[in-house]
Amino acid sequence: MILSHLLSPIKIGQLEIKNRILSTGHQTVLVSDGSPNEALIACHESRARGGAGLIITEIAAVHPTAFFTANTIAGYSDACIPGYRRLAERLHCHGTKVFGQLFHPGREVYGTHEDGRKSVAYSASESPAERYLVTPHPMSLAMVEEVVEGYAATVGRMQTAGLDGVEIVASHGYLPAQFLSPRVNRREDAYGGDAEKRLLFSTSTASRWLPPHSCARL
């Protein structure tokens, strides 16, 4: 009975997944020049071949300031589209749906670029990060809007590549969570203040590409 339920279809909004087997997003470091490479595709295809109904791929940076490590997918660049397209095509051959992850670490950065440059951290306010011992630059209002648009533009690239949906990484103290926290977000503009204003970053991010009452389907 339990196995029968596990293998039965389920809907997320209007998108039907063939079963309840999910491969969650996790970093594989199988990325070349900011794009999914053949090793990453083969890794996920093995899960699809094994019967996974939905695979969520690893983080994709939505803006150049979202650099996390040199092995992060550059979702802000059109160069990621061919790799995502090959991934989607291979997983769809097995009846598996695939979602991408939208990511900005905010102040939670520690990585070094391939040319040796250190990452520059940005956040809602100039609030030091305990985990990586960095003090971020406060984001200007223009930069906040640019990053919000970056989420939408990254969704567009994933949609062009044929992915089925997206997941916003708002956990682990990353940028959306930083805007939500009154300890980190001390802004006095539209994106700071009471809980509703602190939530605006997340709701604005989703509203750029989701119709009201919709799921994260592409």
N, C-alpha and C positions, 0 to 999 in steps of 0.2 A: 504494500500500500504506500509506504513512504517513498520507495523507489519510483513507483508510478507517478506520484505527485512531483518528484524531482525532475522527471523527464517529460512532464506535460508543458505545453506552451504557456506563456505569460505575456501580458501586454504592458508596455510602459507608454502611457498615452495611447496613440494610435499605432505605435510600433510593436509588432509581435516578435517575441524572442522564442525560439523553438523549444527551449527548456529552461530550467532554473539554474543551470551550471554557469557560474560567472568567474572569469579570470579578472581580478582587480588590478588597477593600475599600480605599477611599481617600476622603479628605474632599473633598466638592464645595462646601461652604458653602451648599448649596441647602436650607436649613432655616429654617422660620418658627415662632417661638414654641416652640422645642424639638420640633418635629414635622416629618416629611418633607412637603415641599410639592409642588405640581404640577410645578414645574420639576425637582425631584429625581426624581419619578416618571417624567416624560417622558424624562429623561436615561437612566435605567436601562431604560425600555421600548424605547428605540432599540437598546440592546444586545441585549435579548431578541428584538426583531424581526429583528435581524441574525443570530440563531442561537445565542447564548450558552446553554449548558446550565445553568450555575449562576452567579448573581450574588450577591456578598457586599457588603452595603451598608456604609456608613461607621459610625464609632464611635457608640455610644449610652451615655451616662453611666448607670451603675448606681446612683448615689447622689448626693444634692445636692452632696457634697464632691468629686464627680468632674468638676466644671466644668472645661472646657478652653478653649473659646471660646464666644462668644455664638451661634455657628452649630453647636453640638453638639446632637444629638438627646437629649432628656431621657427616657431609658429608664426612669427611676425614677418617672415620672408616667403615669397612665392617659391623659393628654391625647395621648400619642404613638400610641395604638392606632388611631384612625381613619386617620391618615396611613399607618401601616404596613399597615393593611388594604387601602387603595386601591392601595398599591404591590404587595402580594401578588396581588391580584385581576388587576391589569393584566399582571404578569409571567406569571402562571399561564395567561393566555389564549394565550400563545405557547409553552407547554410548558416554561417556564423555572422552575427552583427558585430560591428566594431565602433567604439566611441573613442574620442580623443580627450585628453585632459588639458584644461586651460589653466595656465600657471603664471603667477608673479610672486616671488618670495618677499618683496618689500625689503625689510631690514635683515631678513634671515639669509644672508649671503656670506660665503667664505671662499668661493672659487677664484681661480686665476685663469685668465684668458690664455689662449694658445701662444700669444705673443708676449706673455709674461705680465700683462697689466692686471692689477688687482681689480676685483669687482667694486663698483661704487654703489653703496646702499641708499635706497630712498624709502620713505614711509610717510604715513599721515602726518607725523610730527617728528621733531628731533628728540626721539626717545631711544636711549641706548638699548641694545639687544644683549641679554645676558649670555645667550648660547654661543654666539660667535664673537662677542666682545667688539661690536662695531657700533658707531653712532651714525644713524642715517641722516641724509639731507631731507628736510621737510619738502614735500611735493608742492609745487605751485598749483594754483587752480587750473591753469592751462595744462600742466603735466598730468593732473588727475584725469581731465577730460581726454587727453591723448591716450592714456593707458586704458581708460574705459572703451574708447574706440578701438584700441588694439585687441581687446577681447573679441569684439564683433568682427573685426577684420580676420582674425585667426579662425573664427567659426566659418567665415566665408571660404577660406582656403581649404578647410577640412571638408566642407560641403562640396566644393569643386572637385576634391579628390575622391569623393564617393563614400565618405564615412557616414554612419547612421545616426550619430548623436554626439553629445559632448558632456563632460563633467567638469564643473568648476572646482578647482582645489581651493577650498576656503578653510581648510583645517591646519593643524600643526603650527599655528601662529604666523601663517603667511599673510600676504598683503590684505586680502578681504577681512581676515580676523583682526589685523592691526587697526583697520578702520572701525571695526565694531567695538574694540576695547577702549573704555574711557581712560585707562592707564597709559595707553599708547597714543590714542587719538585725542589731541588737545586743540584741535582746529576750532576756529571761530567763524568759519564760513558755512556754506550749505552742507558740507560733508562732515561737520563736527558739531558737538553739543549733546542734545538728548539722544535717546536710543534710536528714534526714527531717523534723525539726521545722520547718525553714525552708520545706519543701515543703508544709506543712500548709495554708497559706492557699490555695494553688492546688487541692489535692485536696479541701479542704472546700468550696470554691466549686463545683466540678463535682459533688460527691456530693450536693448539695442537690437537684439536678434530673436527674442521670444515673444510671440503674441500672448495676450493675457490668458491665464489658465492653461498654458500649454506645457508639455514636457520638453525635455532638452533634445527634441528630435530635429534632425537636419532635413 
